[in-house]
Amino acid sequence: MLDTVRTDVARVSVLSGRKSVRLKSWLHQDRGTCAPTEIGRLRLPARVGATIPGDPRVLCVAPREWLLVSDALAGCQLREHIERQAGQNVAVADLSDGLAVLRIEGSAAQEALTKGCGLDLHPRIFHEGLCARTRFAQIAVTLDRRASNQFDLYVGRSYLAYLHSWLMDSMVELREP
């Protein structure tokens, strides 16, 4: 079991129980139609990297592709609700068992993450409410900036222990003297 790791300036914890659903639309603007901007009462951001807060939180991770994450709804409930509302122009997949979530927070969270990826995580560039798919510590992750000093990293479950260990090692240098 992976524990929460805390230094003087940052904390890494595994968020268990978070459910995730991938939603993809194959509608193209060149056919006179465009990707949905909402499904039922659920709004979908159109700009890649944008998020919509709430439960479920909606992350636009690619053109016409979203990751919906929830701490309250079961993945199968969320998937079934989206499928009923969306119709035939979207594909929905429950990723809850395949994705793990690590949260890193604290005054040095941004500095710790900068060591592992090429994104400019400065708050003027990658501000609260933005997300990105990127390579982090040589593996694919989705990075979600939830608050000024709080990030969630979505990673394939098989990489969770590696990523947790990598973050613990990177935080050793961040301890205050």
N, C-alpha and C positions, 0 to 999 in steps of 0.2 A: 504494500500500500504506500502511495506517495503522500508525504506529509506536506503541510504548509511550511514553507521556509521563509524566515524573516531575518532581515538584517536591520541595521539602524535606519536604512534609507529606502528599502524596498521589501516587498513580500510577494511570494509566488504561491498560489494555491490551485488545487484541482477543483473545478466546479463539477460536482456530480449531479446527475438528474436533469441537466439541461437537454432539451429535445431540439432537434434540428430537422428541417425539411428543405429540400432543394426544389425550386420552382423554375422551370425553363419554358419560355415561349418561343415558338419557331416562326411567328409572324414577322414578315419583313416589310419595311416601308416601301420597297420598290414594287410590291404587289398591291399597293393602295391601302394596306392595312398596317397598323403598328402594334407594337407590344402593348399589353394591357397596362393601365396606370392604376387600376384597382380591381380587386376581385371581391365581390360582395362589399363589405364595409372596410376591407383591408386595403390600404393604400400601398402602392408599389413605387419606389423612387425610380425615375427614368435615367438619372445620371449615374454612371458607374462610380462607385466609391461612396455614394450617398447612403444614409441609413434613415430609417423612421423608427423613433423610439416607441416603447410600449411593450405589451406582451400579446402577440409575438413581436419581437424586434425584427425589422426587415432590413437586410443588407443587400444592396445591389452590387454583385460581385463580378458581373460581366454584362455586355449588352444583352438584354432580354433574359437575364438570369439573376435569381435572388436566392438568398439563404434566409430562411425564417427560423428564428430561435425563440424558445419559450421555456420559462421555468415553471409555468403553471399548467400548460396543456400537454397531454400525452402526444407523442409524435404521430401515432396512428390517428388520433382524433383530429389533429391539425391537418394531416394529409387528406383525410376523408372530407373534411370541411372544404378545403381548397379545391379538391376534385369536383365536389358537388357544385361549387360556385363558378368554377373556371370554364367548364365546358370542354370542348375538344381541342382547343388551341394551345394547351399547355401540358407539360409533363411534370408530374409531382413524385418525388421520391423521399421516403423517410430515411434520413441519415443518422438518426439518433444513436444507433448501436455502432456506427462506424466512425463517428467523430468524438473527440474528447476536447475539453475546454480547459485551458490554463488561464488564470487571471494573474497579471502582474500589476502591482500598484505601489505607490509611494513616490517620494520626491525624486528617486533615481530610476524609476521605471523606464522612462524614455531613454536614459543613458544605457541601461542594461540591454534594451531592445536594439538600440542603434548598433551595438556590437555584432548583432547577428544578421542584419539585413541591410540592403542598399537603399531603403526608402529614407527620405528626409522626414523625420518624425518631429521636427520643430513645430510647435503649436500654431505658428502662422501658416504653415504649409499643410500639415496633417493634423487638423484641429478636431476637437470633440465632435462626434457624429460622423466621422469618416471611417471607411473600411477599405481594405485592399487585399488582394491575393498577392502573395509574394513568396520568395524563397527566404527561409529563416533558418540559420544553422544548417544549411544544405538540404532542408526539407520544405515541402509545400505547406503553407499555412494561410489562413485567412485572419487578418489582423483587424480588430475593431477597437477604435479609441472611444471608450464609453464616457470618460471624464478626463479632465486635464492630466491627471496622474494615474489613470486606470485604463488598462488594455486587456482585452480578451483575445486569446489565440486559439483558433479552431484548427485542430490537427488530426490526421488519421490516428485512430486509437492505438495502432501498433507502434507509433512513434512517440507516444506520450512519455514513457519512462526516459527515453533519450532526450527529449526536449526539456523535461523537468530537470534532469541532471545537467544539461548544458546551461540552463538558466542559473542553477545553483552555483556552478563553477564561475559563471560570468559575474555573479554578484559578490564573490569573494573580494574582488578589487574595489567594490563600491562601499565597503564598510568605512565608516567615518573614523579618522585617526583618534 
